[in-house]
Amino acid sequence: EEGQVKNGLLMSEGVSYEEQGTQAADIAIRIINGENPKDIPVEYYKNSKKLVNKTMAEALGLDLNNEVFKNAEIVD
């Protein structure tokens, strides 16, 4: 939800559509290379993306070094 974070939402953790596309492409390559789709197990999304709005965090007096913001991408 990058757009919402950029518009003032404090924090979001969710799908990176780029990462999801890469994961899907990896499966497609397996099929193109001859693997039968029925033999490929279902995969769930592997990597989420955490975003934090720096302006909102500062307005709320939150410390960006807090553990909850660990590994987050900070946006202005």
N, CA, C and O of each residue as an XYZ file, in Angstrom:
304
protein
N       0.825     -1.187      0.000
C       0.000      0.000      0.000
C       0.871      1.253      0.000
O       0.677      2.161      0.809
N       1.812      1.284     -0.902
C       2.760      2.386     -0.959
C       2.072      3.737     -1.122
O       2.469      4.712     -0.486
N       1.055      3.803     -1.961
C       0.352      5.066     -2.185
C      -0.280      5.599     -0.914
O      -0.236      6.802     -0.657
N      -0.867      4.721     -0.118
C      -1.496      5.159      1.125
C      -0.467      5.658      2.121
O      -0.710      6.639      2.824
N       0.683      4.995      2.192
C       1.738      5.452      3.104
C       2.256      6.813      2.658
O       2.471      7.700      3.484
N       2.453      6.976      1.368
C       2.926      8.272      0.861
C       1.906      9.380      1.106
O       2.270     10.554      1.169
N       0.611      9.008      1.247
C      -0.438      9.998      1.487
C      -0.771     10.183      2.958
O      -1.762     10.836      3.283
N       0.044      9.615      3.866
C      -0.138      9.905      5.274
C      -0.349      8.713      6.191
O      -0.270      8.864      7.410
N      -0.613      7.536      5.646
C      -0.741      6.348      6.490
C       0.602      6.101      7.173
O       1.643      6.165      6.518
N       0.597      5.824      8.463
C       1.847      5.654      9.194
C       2.665      4.485      8.670
O       3.856      4.631      8.394
N       2.029      3.319      8.530
C       2.816      2.128      8.212
C       1.958      1.098      7.495
O       0.756      0.982      7.731
N       2.610      0.359      6.619
C       1.936     -0.716      5.917
C       2.928     -1.850      5.690
O       4.105     -1.615      5.417
N       2.445     -3.065      5.805
C       3.264     -4.210      5.453
C       2.408     -5.110      4.580
O       1.343     -5.568      4.993
N       2.879     -5.353      3.384
C       2.071     -6.154      2.479
C       2.834     -6.596      1.253
O       4.057     -6.737      1.266
N       2.091     -6.805      0.215
C       2.605     -7.373     -1.024
C       3.495     -6.381     -1.771
O       3.170     -5.203     -1.920
N       4.618     -6.900     -2.228
C       5.424     -6.200     -3.223
C       5.072     -6.867     -4.539
O       5.439     -8.019     -4.772
N       4.365     -6.155     -5.395
C       3.911     -6.768     -6.640
C       5.086     -7.173     -7.525
O       4.978     -8.127     -8.296
N       6.179     -6.478     -7.425
C       7.375     -6.859     -8.172
C       7.895     -8.221     -7.695
O       8.207     -9.092     -8.507
N       7.983     -8.395     -6.383
C       8.437     -9.669     -5.819
C       7.456    -10.794     -6.154
O       7.870    -11.912     -6.458
N       6.174    -10.500     -6.097
C       5.170    -11.502     -6.404
C       5.272    -11.931     -7.872
O       5.117    -13.110     -8.190
N       5.530    -10.977     -8.756
C       5.710    -11.288    -10.170
C       6.929    -12.154    -10.408
O       6.903    -13.061    -11.240
N       7.998    -11.876     -9.679
C       9.219    -12.690     -9.795
C       8.946    -14.119     -9.361
O       9.381    -15.064    -10.018
N       8.234    -14.281     -8.265
C       7.903    -15.611     -7.773
C       7.041    -16.362     -8.800
O       7.263    -17.548     -9.047
N       6.073    -15.682     -9.390
C       5.216    -16.306    -10.400
C       6.021    -16.666    -11.652
O       5.802    -17.715    -12.256
N       6.948    -15.796    -12.032
C       7.785    -16.063    -13.203
C       8.652    -17.295    -12.993
O       8.868    -18.073    -13.922
N       9.146    -17.471    -11.779
C       9.958    -18.654    -11.480
C       9.148    -19.935    -11.705
O       9.676    -20.923    -12.216
N       7.886    -19.915    -11.330
C       7.015    -21.079    -11.539
C       6.745    -21.264    -13.030
O       6.758    -22.387    -13.534
N       6.502    -20.170    -13.725
C       6.250    -20.247    -15.170
C       7.449    -20.843    -15.903
O       7.275    -21.638    -16.826
N       8.646    -20.473    -15.508
C       9.851    -21.026    -16.129
C       9.922    -22.530    -15.922
O      10.302    -23.267    -16.831
N       9.561    -22.982    -14.745
C       9.558    -24.424    -14.474
C       8.600    -25.143    -15.425
O       8.914    -26.218    -15.936
N       7.444    -24.550    -15.657
C       6.455    -25.151    -16.557
C       6.961    -25.123    -17.996
O       6.846    -26.116    -18.714
N       7.518    -23.996    -18.418
C       8.074    -23.881    -19.769
C       9.172    -24.907    -19.996
O       9.323    -25.435    -21.099
N       9.928    -25.184    -18.960
C      11.019    -26.158    -19.064
C      10.536    -27.609    -18.949
O      11.353    -28.527    -18.878
N       9.226    -27.819    -18.930
C       8.690    -29.166    -19.015
C       8.113    -29.752    -17.746
O       7.574    -30.859    -17.778
N       8.206    -29.047    -16.624
C       7.648    -29.591    -15.392
C       6.120    -29.534    -15.462
O       5.546    -28.534    -15.894
N       5.483    -30.599    -15.038
C       4.029    -30.660    -15.062
C       3.466    -29.791    -13.933
O       3.868    -29.952    -12.781
N       2.542    -28.868    -14.244
C       1.993    -27.994    -13.201
C       1.415    -28.743    -12.001
O       1.466    -28.242    -10.878
N       0.871    -29.933    -12.226
C       0.290    -30.681    -11.104
C       1.351    -31.147    -10.109
O       1.033    -31.502     -8.974
N       2.608    -31.143    -10.541
C       3.704    -31.565     -9.665
C       4.345    -30.399     -8.911
O       5.246    -30.601     -8.097
N       3.884    -29.198     -9.183
C       4.438    -28.013     -8.520
C       3.543    -27.664     -7.332
O       2.360    -27.378     -7.513
N       4.094    -27.685     -6.129
C       3.263    -27.375     -4.959
C       2.813    -25.910     -4.940
O       3.465    -25.027     -5.498
N       1.702    -25.696     -4.293
C       1.202    -24.334     -4.114
C       2.229    -23.545     -3.310
O       2.785    -24.047     -2.333
N       2.475    -22.312     -3.726
C       3.379    -21.433     -2.985
C       2.596    -20.246     -2.459
O       1.691    -19.731     -3.115
N       2.960    -19.836     -1.287
C       2.396    -18.613     -0.723
C       3.424    -17.512     -0.860
O       4.614    -17.764     -1.046
N       2.944    -16.295     -0.765
C       3.823    -15.144     -0.919
C       4.968    -15.213      0.087
O       4.741    -15.414      1.280
N       6.194    -15.047     -0.394
C       7.375    -15.260      0.446
C       7.905    -13.984      1.104
O       8.414    -14.035      2.224
N       7.794    -12.862      0.435
C       8.433    -11.633      0.940
C       7.436    -10.489      1.016
O       6.849    -10.099      0.007
N       7.251     -9.958      2.201
C       6.403     -8.777      2.330
C       7.272     -7.530      2.315
O       8.491     -7.594      2.477
N       6.621     -6.407      2.119
C       7.322     -5.129      2.068
C       6.721     -4.222      3.138
O       5.511     -3.998      3.166
N       7.571     -3.706      4.011
C       7.133     -2.829      5.093
C       7.536     -1.396      4.748
O       8.696     -1.123      4.440
N       6.564     -0.487      4.805
C       6.801      0.923      4.531
C       6.374      1.763      5.729
O       5.385      1.461      6.397
N       7.138      2.825      5.990
C       6.809      3.745      7.086
C       6.880      5.175      6.554
O       7.834      5.550      5.873
N       5.870      5.954      6.870
C       5.836      7.361      6.494
C       6.608      8.148      7.554
O       6.162      8.278      8.693
N       7.759      8.664      7.165
C       8.650      9.380      8.082
C       7.975     10.627      8.668
O       8.079     10.888      9.866
N       7.299     11.376      7.833
C       6.643     12.611      8.288
C       5.596     12.306      9.361
O       5.518     13.003     10.373
N       4.805     11.277      9.140
C       3.761     10.912     10.104
C       4.377     10.381     11.398
O       3.917     10.714     12.490
N       5.412      9.560     11.274
C       6.079      9.029     12.467
C       6.618     10.171     13.327
O       6.466     10.168     14.548
N       7.246     11.140     12.676
C       7.785     12.291     13.412
C       6.665     13.120     14.035
O       6.799     13.591     15.164
N       5.555     13.302     13.304
C       4.416     14.071     13.832
C       3.817     13.400     15.068
O       3.295     14.071     15.958
N       3.898     12.076     15.111
C       3.365     11.325     16.257
C       4.405     11.138     17.361
O       4.118     10.543     18.399
N       5.626     11.657     17.126
C       6.684     11.548     18.125
C       7.255     10.141     18.254
O       7.749      9.766     19.317
N       7.188      9.366     17.184
C       7.677      7.983     17.212
C       9.143      7.913     16.812
O       9.589      8.642     15.926
N       9.871      7.053     17.452
C      11.283      6.843     17.173
C      11.422      5.816     16.053
O      10.999      4.670     16.204
N      12.007      6.221     14.941
C      12.157      5.314     13.803
C      13.142      4.177     14.077
O      13.261      3.255     13.269
N      13.843      4.235     15.200
C      14.734      3.146     15.591
C      13.999      2.062     16.385
O      14.597      1.058     16.773
N      12.704      2.269     16.621
C      11.896      1.290     17.333
C      11.894     -0.028     16.572
O      11.909     -0.039     15.341
N      11.874     -1.131     17.298
C      11.924     -2.481     16.701
C      10.809     -2.710     15.676
O      11.010     -3.424     14.694
N       9.642     -2.111     15.897
C       8.511     -2.323     14.992
C       8.815     -1.794     13.578
O       8.201     -2.237     12.607
N       9.749     -0.858     13.465
C      10.095     -0.291     12.166
C      11.305     -0.976     11.528
O      11.755     -0.571     10.456
N      11.827     -2.007     12.183
C      13.001     -2.712     11.685
C      12.751     -3.239     10.275
O      11.690     -3.797      9.998
N      13.713     -3.064      9.397
C      13.680     -3.519      8.005
C      12.624     -2.807      7.158
O      12.289     -3.272      6.069
N      12.107     -1.702      7.645
C      11.108     -0.955      6.870
C      11.793      0.021      5.920
O      12.869      0.547      6.202
N      11.142      0.240      4.803
C      11.566      1.294      3.882
C      10.886      2.578      4.359
O       9.666      2.621      4.513
N      11.678      3.616      4.590
C      11.155      4.888      5.080
C      10.852      5.775      3.879
O      11.713      6.000      3.028
N       9.615      6.277      3.817
C       9.238      7.181      2.741
C       8.859      8.529      3.322
O       8.380      8.615      4.453
N       9.073      9.581      2.546
C       8.738     10.948      2.985
C       7.364     11.340      2.516
O       6.912     12.452      2.789
